[in-house]
Amino acid sequence: MFDCYCDYETSTVWDERIVRARKKWRCGDCHGTIKPGETYRRVGSLFDHQWSTYRRCGDCAVIACDMTQLTKNKNGCWCNLWGGMMEQLVEIYHDASPVELKLIHPIFAAFNAASRERGGRSLPMELFTEDPDA
């Protein structure tokens, strides 16, 4: 399923699925609402003898995919980014070149717009004070 190498310990069990919500859930990335009837990604994993479940709304799934495409050659592996996506996005922003900033700004704006619509958290606004065209 994943075609990259990661230098961190992986889970014993990894069960990733696209499912339809039967009740309201909270996205683990933007903390916005996943509404009943909406499709989302759900991961169940067994790590250090503990089972956990993580849910990602469709909007955040698209953002994670976009960021993976932008960073996979530069940073190595971004494939198992489940949880902490906002922090990772901020870190990527601070390490970005001026050319990369032009690609990242629209992705961040899309994340904030989708997150607001879902009632979730937004990325820090100071990330948008710098003009990527400057």
C-alpha positions as CSV (number, residue, x, y, z in Angstrom):
1,M,0.0,0.0,0.0
2,F,2.8,2.4,0.8
3,D,5.8,2.8,-1.4
4,C,8.2,4.7,0.9
5,Y,10.6,3.9,3.7
6,C,10.2,5.5,7.0
7,D,12.9,5.6,9.7
8,Y,10.4,5.3,12.6
9,E,8.8,2.3,14.3
10,T,5.7,1.2,12.5
11,S,2.5,-0.3,13.9
12,T,2.0,-4.0,14.2
13,V,-1.5,-3.7,12.5
14,W,-2.5,-1.0,10.1
15,D,-6.1,-1.0,8.8
16,E,-6.9,2.0,6.6
17,R,-10.4,2.3,5.0
18,I,-12.6,4.8,3.3
19,V,-16.0,4.5,5.1
20,R,-19.3,6.4,5.3
21,A,-20.2,8.0,8.7
22,R,-23.3,6.6,10.4
23,K,-23.0,9.2,13.1
24,K,-21.2,12.5,13.8
25,W,-17.4,12.2,14.3
26,R,-14.5,14.7,14.8
27,C,-11.7,14.8,12.3
28,G,-8.3,14.1,14.0
29,D,-6.5,16.7,11.8
30,C,-8.7,19.8,11.6
31,H,-10.9,18.9,14.5
32,G,-13.9,19.7,12.4
33,T,-17.1,17.7,12.1
34,I,-17.5,14.7,10.0
35,K,-21.3,14.5,9.3
36,P,-23.5,11.4,9.0
37,G,-23.5,10.2,5.4
38,E,-20.1,11.7,4.6
39,T,-17.2,9.5,3.5
40,Y,-14.0,9.8,5.5
41,R,-10.8,7.8,6.1
42,R,-10.5,5.6,9.2
43,V,-7.4,4.0,10.4
44,G,-7.2,1.4,13.1
45,S,-3.7,0.5,14.3
46,L,-2.0,-1.6,16.9
47,F,1.1,0.0,18.3
48,D,2.9,-1.1,21.4
49,H,0.1,-3.5,22.3
50,Q,-2.5,-0.6,22.2
51,W,-5.3,-0.3,19.6
52,S,-6.2,3.1,18.4
53,T,-8.6,4.5,15.8
54,Y,-8.1,7.7,13.9
55,R,-10.5,9.5,11.6
56,R,-9.8,12.0,8.8
57,C,-12.4,14.1,7.0
58,G,-12.4,14.1,3.2
59,D,-11.0,17.7,3.0
60,C,-8.0,16.8,5.2
61,A,-7.4,13.6,3.2
62,V,-7.0,15.8,0.1
63,I,-4.7,18.2,1.9
64,A,-2.6,15.3,3.2
65,C,-2.3,13.9,-0.4
66,D,-1.3,17.3,-1.8
67,M,1.3,17.9,0.9
68,T,2.7,14.3,0.3
69,Q,3.2,15.1,-3.3
70,L,5.0,18.3,-2.5
71,T,7.2,16.9,0.2
72,K,7.9,13.2,-0.6
73,N,11.0,13.8,-2.6
74,K,12.4,16.5,-0.3
75,N,11.7,15.0,3.1
76,G,11.7,11.3,2.4
77,C,8.5,9.9,3.8
78,W,5.2,11.6,4.7
79,C,3.1,8.5,4.0
80,N,1.9,7.7,7.5
81,L,1.1,11.2,8.6
82,W,-1.9,10.5,10.8
83,G,-2.3,13.0,13.6
84,G,-0.3,16.2,14.1
85,M,-0.9,17.3,10.5
86,M,-1.3,20.9,11.5
87,E,2.0,20.9,13.3
88,Q,3.7,19.2,10.3
89,L,2.2,21.8,7.9
90,V,3.6,24.6,10.0
91,E,7.0,22.9,10.1
92,I,7.0,22.4,6.3
93,Y,6.0,26.1,5.8
94,H,9.0,27.3,7.9
95,D,11.4,25.1,6.0
96,A,10.0,26.0,2.5
97,S,11.9,27.8,-0.2
98,P,10.3,30.8,-1.9
99,V,9.3,28.6,-4.8
100,E,7.7,26.1,-2.5
101,L,5.8,28.8,-0.7
102,K,4.0,29.6,-3.9
103,L,2.8,26.0,-4.0
104,I,2.0,25.7,-0.3
105,H,0.0,28.9,0.2
106,P,-3.1,27.7,-1.8
107,I,-3.0,24.4,0.1
108,F,-3.0,26.1,3.4
109,A,-5.8,28.5,2.4
110,A,-7.9,25.4,1.3
111,F,-7.2,23.8,4.6
112,N,-8.3,26.8,6.6
113,A,-11.5,27.3,4.5
114,A,-12.5,23.6,4.8
115,S,-11.7,23.6,8.5
116,R,-13.8,26.7,9.2
117,E,-16.7,25.3,7.3
118,R,-16.5,22.1,9.5
119,G,-16.1,24.1,12.7
120,G,-12.5,23.0,13.2
121,R,-9.2,24.7,13.9
122,S,-7.3,26.8,11.4
123,L,-3.6,27.1,10.7
124,P,-2.0,30.2,12.4
125,M,-2.6,33.4,10.4
126,E,1.0,34.5,10.7
127,L,1.7,31.9,8.0
128,F,-0.3,34.1,5.6
129,T,1.3,37.4,6.4
130,E,4.3,36.8,4.1
131,D,3.6,37.3,0.4
132,P,4.9,34.3,-1.6
133,D,5.3,36.5,-4.7
134,A,7.6,38.9,-2.9
